[in-house]
């Protein structure tokens, strides 16, 4: 009933690269055939020089909302806790409770 691709690449400038978060998320949504899309993201550095931070997560969440994704999943809990992102998530992108998406095929 839903697709949840784990897209573990950042958003890139310019957009459109094969491993660009926005490009991949849009492609999955375009090919979801009306089913729900809960795109995955992660909160850990991808390599020794990566400077992943909360602003990247915010950009990805904002983009998913702009394209009409139904939700998201974040990997991994331990790093959310280690980086103290729970309050940031609650106070910035998740101030309002989410509605459960309608599944007309049920």
RAGISUL-V365778 format. One record per pair of residues at least 6 apart in sequence whose ideal C-beta (glycine too) atoms are under 7 Angstrom apart, sorted by the first residue. I is the first residue (numbers start at 1). J is the second residue. Records with the same first field share a line. If there is no record, write none. Layout:
I = J + J
This chain:
1 = 35 + 36 + 103
2 = 35 + 36 + 38
3 = 28 + 32 + 35 + 37
4 = 38 + 40 + 73
5 = 28 + 39 + 40
6 = 40 + 75
7 = 21 + 24 + 25 + 39 + 40 + 41
8 = 42
9 = 19 + 20 + 21
10 = 21 + 56
11 = 20 + 21 + 22 + 59 + 60 + 63
12 = 20
15 = 22 + 23
16 = 23
17 = 23
21 = 60
22 = 63
25 = 39 + 63 + 64 + 67 + 69
26 = 67
28 = 37 + 39
29 = 37 + 67 + 68 + 69
36 = 70 + 101
37 = 69 + 70
38 = 70 + 71 + 72 + 73
39 = 64 + 69 + 72
40 = 73 + 75
41 = 57 + 60 + 72 + 74
42 = 75 + 76
43 = 52 + 57 + 74 + 76 + 79 + 80 + 83 + 85
44 = 52 + 76 + 79
45 = 52
46 = 52
54 = 85 + 88
58 = 92 + 93
61 = 72 + 93
64 = 72
70 = 101
71 = 98
74 = 80
80 = 86
